[in-house]
Amino acid sequence: MENKYALVTGGSRGIGRACCIKLAEMGYNVLVNYKGNKAAADEACKLIEEKGVKAEAMQFDVADKAEVERIITEWQDANKDAIIEVLINNAGIRQDILMMSMTDEQWDSVLDTSLNGMYHVTKQVLKPMLMNRYGRIINMVSLSGLKGQPGQVNYSAAKAGMIGATKALGQEIAKRNITVNAIAPGFIKTDMTEELNEGDLKKMIPMQRFGEVQEVADLVGFLASKQAGYITGQVVSINGGLYT
């Protein structure tokens, strides 16, 4: 797999970093996308390289179409023999607030990062995947995109949009041996959930605990593998039974 790469957006921390390490364990070289935290991205690259593969930090804002096109095209031009075989669209932000108080910026920024970001990055890597007649695209969505969450109209809309796109694109490119699936985590222990009251919330979860990033990464690893070749257009929940 010398020239086979996985690209993980938002790969420097949390679920993204765990996914990077899992893909490295599978033998993939890993491109770690990050927006601003270079130290975290460099640390992720170090952990990836410990698995015996190559790692490269790739800075761009997924919401910036021109920047996404420029950075990925430059990498593709400089690595003619390489192929991005796996794409994990993990980058996302939350700006939780009731809709009556939501600003246009809070709506736009959340949708631009998750939904538009998925489009921008996928568009750049899709053509080579189609030519190679193989690929794995995994979109990180959310429990919020399935059931909606009060105070998260923007986030729920963004993730629900990603779910619809997953189902449609999965049908478009299945004949090229490219699968497109979504993973919908519930409450997972990450930076994004640090401010939540875990003690109260875990009482709502049948398994009585928050999930671990490694559990999400292991699911990513399966969906990114050849063994998952007949699974496409699906949304797989990992939420401890909270929403079934």
Order of alpha helices (4+ residues) and beta strands (2+ residues): beta-alpha-beta-alpha-beta-alpha-beta-alpha-alpha-beta-alpha-alpha-beta-alpha-alpha-beta
